[in-house]
Amino acid sequence: MAGFIDRDKVLFPLKNISSVVEIFKNQLESNHEPDLALLSIIAGAVENSLTCRSNVSIQVVEPKTLPILELHTIEDLYNKFHAIMKGAIDVSKSENKVCTRETIKKVSDVVWNSLTRSYYKDRAHLQSLYSYLTGRKLDCFGVAFAVVAGCQALGFSDVHLALSEDHAWVVFGESGTETAEVTWHGKGNEDKRGQEIGKGVSARSWLYVNNKPVICTRAMEVAALVSAINPSLNATLDACEVACLQQELLWLLYDLGHLAKYPMAIGNLGDLEEIAPTPGRVPCSALFQEAILSARTYYNNQHVYPYTYQGGYFYRNKMYKEAFESWANASDVIRLYNYSRDDEEIYKEFLEIANELIPHIMKVISSGFSANSILKKPECFANLLRFYDGICQWEQGSATPVLHIGWAKPLVNTISKFDADVRAQVNIVCESDCSSLDDRKLPRSNGNTSCFNNNNNYCLSQDHAKSHNLIDQIESKVTKDEEVTNL
Ligand SMILES: FC(F)c1nnc(N2CCN(c3ncnc4sc(CC(F)(F)F)cc34)CC2)s1
C-alpha cells in the first residue's frame, strides 16, 4: 500500500475539486494499491464540510472551490485509524500472510465496539472513515468498508469487500473464497458477524443475489466509497460541489476500467449524468444500458437494480413504453428468488412501481386519446403482464407472502385500461405443460424472456404461465367488469 506519501501531501491544503481528483488519480495510478483509509477520510471530510449541519448556511462558494482542507486534519485522522487498528490487533507474526476468520472478527469487533452506543443508523453521511473517526458513527456499508480498510492497514491484501444490492460482507483467504459477515443488515435482525455467508434459505433470497455478489478489487473498493458519497444537504437540496466531485471521481474510475464489473456504480454515474450531463461523454441512457450489460455478463443477470435504474430514467422522461419493458425485465430477475424478510428493500421498489408509478402512468395517459397511446400497444400489455407475473412467481415457493389485497386494485385497474382487442393480441403460451414445471427457479441465461412469435403477437414463455391462474382471474374480472359497464 502506498499510504499517505509526499506526492499527495504536496497537494494540500486542498482548495478545489480537481486537487481531490488528483489525489485519487495518484492513488489509483500508483504501482501500489490505493490506500482506502486515506481516500475515505478525504472524501468524508469534503462531504462533511459541505453538507453537514454545522455550516448549512447555504454558503456561496466560488464554483468548484471547497472549504480549505488542511494536511494536518487528514494526517491526524489517518494516523488515528492506524493506531486504532495496530493497537488492537498484533500482526507481527502474520507478515505477508493471508488473513484468518479470527482476525477479521477482531477487526470487525474493534470497529463495532468503538461505535456510539445508539444513533439513527439510516442517517446520511455515516458511510466514511471520517464519520467513524470524528463521530464514532457508521452505517451498515460503512462498517464493512472500515473492516476492509482496517485489514489493508494491517497489511492483509487478501481481504476484499463483497457487495450485493442491499448488503456487504468480506471475502478472504488463499483463493479469496472464504466469506465472513462483518456488519449488520436491516432493522432488528441479530447480526451474524464472523459467520460465513449463508448456504441455507438465505442463499435463495435477493439479499445474497444467488451468490453473485460484486467481489471488489482495491480500485473497486475505491469505487464503492465514491458511490457512497452522499451530496444531500437535506431532503430536497444537494451540495453541487459534492455531486460534482462524485461525478468526476466516477468518470476517473470509469476511464480506468474499474466500473466494468460494478453495475450499481455505473447506474449512480447515470443518475448524476441525467441531472448534469458532462459535455463529450456518452448519454446517461447509454450508461444505464451498460449497467444492464455488466449485470448480464458478470452476474448471470441476477441483479434487479440495473433495470430499475433504467426504468426510473424512462419514467422520469415520460418514455412509458420503455419503462414497462425495463420493469418487466426487473421482474424477470426477481421471479428466480424466494422472497424472505431480508428482502424488504426490493419489495418496496416493486411496490412503488406497481402501486405508484404504473397507476400514475395510467392516469396521465388515459386522459389523452392519441392513436399511438400505449393503451393500443400489445407489447405494453405483454410487458405489464410479465411485470406482474414475475412478482407472482417471486411469491411462489417463498415462506413469506408478497402480494396482498393492496396490490390487486391498482393491478386490475391497470389491466382493465387495455381494450379487449389489444389484450387479445397477447397470447400466453405454455411452451410445456405448466404442471410439469419443477419448483426450482432456474436462472435464465439471457436478459430478455418475453419472445415474439411469427405473427408478431407477444407471447410469454412457459415460466410466465405459472401464474396463469392469476392472469385468468384478472382477465375474468376485467371481462365481467366490462359486461357490467356495457349493460
Ligand atoms: F434502482 C434504482 F432506482 C436505484 N437507485 N439507487 C440505487 N441504489 C443507490 C446506490 N446503491 C449502491 N451503490 C453502489 N454500491 C452499493 S453496495 C450496496 C449495498 C450495501 F450498501 F453495501 F449494503 C448498495 C450500493 C444501492 C442502490 S438503486
The ligand as an SDF file (V2000), in Angstrom:
LIG
                    3D

 28 31  0  0  0  0  0  0  0  0999 V2000
  -32.8920    1.1840   -8.8780 F   0  0  0  0  0  0  0  0  0  0  0  0
  -32.5700    2.4420   -8.9330 C   0  0  0  0  0  0  0  0  0  0  0  0
  -33.6270    3.2230   -8.8710 F   0  0  0  0  0  0  0  0  0  0  0  0
  -31.6360    2.7360   -7.8190 C   0  0  0  0  0  0  0  0  0  0  0  0
  -31.2690    3.9370   -7.4120 N   0  0  0  0  0  0  0  0  0  0  0  0
  -30.3270    3.9430   -6.4600 N   0  0  0  0  0  0  0  0  0  0  0  0
  -29.9650    2.7250   -6.0720 C   0  0  0  0  0  0  0  0  0  0  0  0
  -29.0210    2.4540   -5.1510 N   0  0  0  0  0  0  0  0  0  0  0  0
  -28.1130    3.5010   -4.7890 C   0  0  0  0  0  0  0  0  0  0  0  0
  -26.7460    3.0400   -4.7200 C   0  0  0  0  0  0  0  0  0  0  0  0
  -26.5520    1.7490   -4.1000 N   0  0  0  0  0  0  0  0  0  0  0  0
  -25.2830    1.2410   -4.1120 C   0  0  0  0  0  0  0  0  0  0  0  0
  -24.4490    1.8200   -4.9830 N   0  0  0  0  0  0  0  0  0  0  0  0
  -23.1840    1.3360   -5.0820 C   0  0  0  0  0  0  0  0  0  0  0  0
  -22.7270    0.3120   -4.3600 N   0  0  0  0  0  0  0  0  0  0  0  0
  -23.5610   -0.2620   -3.4660 C   0  0  0  0  0  0  0  0  0  0  0  0
  -23.2550   -1.5770   -2.4090 S   0  0  0  0  0  0  0  0  0  0  0  0
  -24.8070   -1.5530   -1.7200 C   0  0  0  0  0  0  0  0  0  0  0  0
  -25.2210   -2.4810   -0.6550 C   0  0  0  0  0  0  0  0  0  0  0  0
  -24.6030   -2.0370    0.6600 C   0  0  0  0  0  0  0  0  0  0  0  0
  -24.9210   -0.7810    0.9160 F   0  0  0  0  0  0  0  0  0  0  0  0
  -23.2770   -2.1770    0.6030 F   0  0  0  0  0  0  0  0  0  0  0  0
  -25.0710   -2.8090    1.6640 F   0  0  0  0  0  0  0  0  0  0  0  0
  -25.5620   -0.5630   -2.2860 C   0  0  0  0  0  0  0  0  0  0  0  0
  -24.8700    0.1630   -3.2890 C   0  0  0  0  0  0  0  0  0  0  0  0
  -27.7310    0.9850   -3.7310 C   0  0  0  0  0  0  0  0  0  0  0  0
  -28.7520    1.0830   -4.8060 C   0  0  0  0  0  0  0  0  0  0  0  0
  -30.8300    1.5360   -6.9440 S   0  0  0  0  0  0  0  0  0  0  0  0
  1  2  1  0
  2  3  1  0
  2  4  1  0
  4  5  2  0
  4 28  1  0
  5  6  1  0
  6  7  2  0
  7  8  1  0
  7 28  1  0
  8  9  1  0
  8 27  1  0
  9 10  1  0
 10 11  1  0
 11 12  1  0
 11 26  1  0
 12 13  1  0
 12 25  2  0
 13 14  2  0
 14 15  1  0
 15 16  2  0
 16 17  1  0
 16 25  1  0
 17 18  1  0
 18 19  1  0
 18 24  2  0
 19 20  1  0
 20 21  1  0
 20 22  1  0
 20 23  1  0
 24 25  1  0
 26 27  1  0
M  END
$$$$
